[in-house]
Amino acid sequence: MSEQVKFESCYAKWDGERLTIGNRLVERIWRLDNGLLFAESLYDKIADFEWLKESSTFPSWTPPFLFDEERTVSFETSEDRSMPVSESSLCVMLHVASASQKMIYQFGIFPNASAVTGQMIVEGGIEAESVSTEDESAPTGVELQDASNKQEGSDEN
């Protein structure tokens, strides 16, 4: 089930367990475990230097909530020009979905840059309203005066 994509000097590989993204300057490798990505390698090809001495035991990104559910994973790539003034890049997305949550890991790499950008987008899970503990009737110090309650002849502005 290995998938591989190339764009100019950029490439991305997904083997069902490891995600590799690189170009002629740099290569990053992450391992997927229980829906989370753990850094395994950050290799500088020009200096011939591995920046990670061992695989990370902490995920690179952590969602606010993680449910113990079966997940499906899909790999997607595209050529991307995110802004009119930017160069084209390889955009890589790893979709990790369960019954109640979807996590999208989105990466970008440019042919002549020694960096890989990344972010996690989380959809679903526990809604913010259901976890609010604030008492909405408690004064905050930023209350607005209701003009309809103002009496005529009052010297309050």
C-alpha positions, 0 to 999 in steps of 0.5 A: 500500500505504499504511495509516492509522489514527486513534484520537481525536487520534492517528494512524499511517501506514505507506506501505511505507517510512515510519512516521508517528505523531502527534497534535495535539501532536507527530509522529514520522517514521521511515524503514525501511531494511534492517529498521532504523528511522531517525528523519527527523522530530520535529515539535513542532506547538504550537511549530511546531518541527522538532527534527531538522535532518536525517535520522539516519544511525544507527538508532533501535534496533539489534538485537544481531544483524542477518542479511542476509536478505530481510524481510517487513514488516507494520503493526498497530495497536490501541487499548491500555490497558496498565494499569488506571489508564492512559488509552487510547492508540494502539498501533502495531506494525511487524513485520519478519521474516526466516527466522531473526529477527523484530523488532517495533517497538512504539509508543504515543501518548496523545491529550493527550501530546506524546511517542511511546514506542517499543521494539524486541523481537527474537525469534530469531537467535543463542542466548545459549548459543552465544556464551558464552565463559565457562569454567563451571568457573573459580572466580567467588568465589561458589561454594557449599560442598557440605554433603555433603563436610563431615566430622564433627568438623570445626570449619568451619561 
